[in-house]
């Protein structure tokens, strides 16, 4: 199955470790639009922008056809003091926080739930955030 993004890695560490803080970011993801109506070179349709976004994180390797109820949502990984932002119509910024010892050593999948300017909605999956 094709991935929405190339595999990347973002580390989130506990405050007090070298080069760390409990808060991380903001980090920016690009959801570029196709360059023409017939091009297939973007992740959202030509002429469309991101209207709004929400982001959730789940422990493990969550895939687009996965049943989310079978995965543990890590509600404390996304910084609750910073609502994910749409920037420049096709970029999304997110801040993270260290979610605690329960998830130390675990990996998380991010799911970006986009609402587009054409009223379309689409989830995008990104792997992975590593909780150190």
C-alpha positions as CSV (number, residue, x, y, z in Angstrom):
1,X,0.0,0.0,0.0
2,X,1.3,3.4,-0.9
3,X,2.2,5.7,2.0
4,X,0.9,9.3,2.3
5,X,4.4,10.5,3.1
6,X,7.9,9.0,2.9
7,X,8.7,7.4,6.3
8,X,10.2,10.0,8.6
9,X,11.2,10.1,12.2
10,X,10.5,12.8,14.9
11,X,11.9,12.2,18.3
12,X,10.2,13.5,21.4
13,X,12.2,13.4,24.7
14,X,11.5,14.1,28.3
15,X,12.8,17.3,29.8
16,X,16.1,17.0,31.5
17,X,17.7,14.8,28.8
18,X,20.4,16.3,26.6
19,X,19.0,18.8,24.1
20,X,15.4,18.3,25.2
21,X,12.3,19.9,26.5
22,X,8.9,18.5,27.2
23,X,7.6,20.7,24.3
24,X,8.6,20.2,20.7
25,X,7.9,22.3,17.6
26,X,6.1,23.6,15.9
27,X,6.9,21.1,13.1
28,X,5.6,21.8,9.6
29,X,4.0,19.3,7.1
30,X,3.3,20.3,3.5
31,X,0.2,19.0,1.7
32,X,0.9,20.5,-1.7
33,X,-1.8,20.9,-4.3
34,X,-1.5,19.5,-7.8
35,X,0.0,22.1,-10.2
36,X,-2.8,21.7,-12.9
37,X,-6.2,20.1,-13.1
38,X,-4.7,17.1,-14.9
39,X,-1.4,16.8,-13.0
40,X,-0.9,14.1,-10.3
41,X,2.0,15.9,-8.6
42,X,0.4,17.0,-5.3
43,X,-1.5,15.5,-2.4
44,X,-4.6,17.6,-2.7
45,X,-6.5,18.6,-5.8
46,X,-5.6,21.5,-8.0
47,X,-7.0,24.8,-6.9
48,X,-7.9,23.4,-3.4
49,X,-6.6,24.6,-0.1
50,X,-6.8,23.3,3.5
51,X,-9.7,24.8,5.3
52,X,-9.0,23.2,8.7
53,X,-7.1,20.3,10.3
54,X,-7.1,18.1,13.4
55,X,-4.3,15.8,14.3
56,X,-4.4,12.6,16.4
57,X,-1.7,10.2,17.4
58,X,-1.9,6.4,17.9
59,X,0.6,4.0,19.3
60,X,2.1,1.7,16.7
61,X,2.0,1.3,12.9
62,X,-1.5,2.5,12.0
63,X,-2.4,2.1,8.3
64,X,-5.2,3.7,6.3
65,X,-7.4,0.5,6.4
66,X,-6.7,0.0,10.1
67,X,-9.6,0.0,12.6
68,X,-8.6,2.9,14.9
69,X,-10.5,1.4,17.9
70,X,-7.9,-1.4,18.0
71,X,-5.1,1.1,18.6
72,X,-4.2,3.2,21.7
73,X,-4.7,6.9,21.1
74,X,-1.9,8.9,22.6
75,X,-3.9,11.9,23.6
76,X,-1.0,13.6,25.4
77,X,1.5,13.6,22.5
78,X,-0.1,16.6,20.7
79,X,0.5,19.8,22.7
80,X,-2.9,20.7,24.0
81,X,-1.8,24.3,24.4
82,X,-1.3,24.7,20.6
83,X,-4.0,23.9,18.2
84,X,-2.6,22.6,14.9
85,X,-2.5,25.4,12.5
86,X,-3.1,25.7,8.7
87,X,-0.4,28.0,7.2
88,X,-0.1,29.3,3.6
89,X,-3.2,27.2,2.6
90,X,-1.2,23.9,2.2
91,X,1.0,23.6,5.3
92,X,0.1,22.3,8.7
93,X,2.1,23.1,11.9
94,X,1.9,20.9,15.0
95,X,3.5,21.0,18.4
96,X,4.2,18.0,20.5
97,X,4.9,17.2,24.1
98,X,6.5,14.3,25.8
99,X,3.5,12.0,26.7
100,X,5.0,10.4,29.8
101,X,6.7,7.1,30.8
102,X,3.7,5.0,29.6
103,X,4.8,5.5,26.0
104,X,8.6,5.7,26.5
105,X,10.3,3.7,23.8
106,X,7.2,3.5,21.6
107,X,6.4,4.7,18.1
108,X,3.3,6.7,17.2
109,X,1.5,7.2,13.9
110,X,0.1,10.7,13.3
111,X,-3.2,11.1,11.4
112,X,-3.9,14.5,9.9
113,X,-7.6,14.9,9.3
114,X,-7.9,17.6,6.6
115,X,-11.1,19.5,5.6
116,X,-10.5,21.1,2.2
117,X,-11.8,24.2,0.7
118,X,-14.0,22.1,-1.7
119,X,-15.7,20.6,1.4
120,X,-13.8,17.3,0.9
121,X,-12.2,15.6,3.8
122,X,-9.3,13.2,3.9
123,X,-7.0,11.6,6.5
124,X,-3.3,11.5,5.9
125,X,-1.0,9.1,7.8
126,X,2.6,9.9,8.9
127,X,5.0,7.6,10.6
128,X,6.5,8.0,13.0
129,X,7.0,9.9,16.2
130,X,9.5,8.1,18.5
131,X,9.0,8.7,22.2
132,X,12.4,8.5,23.9
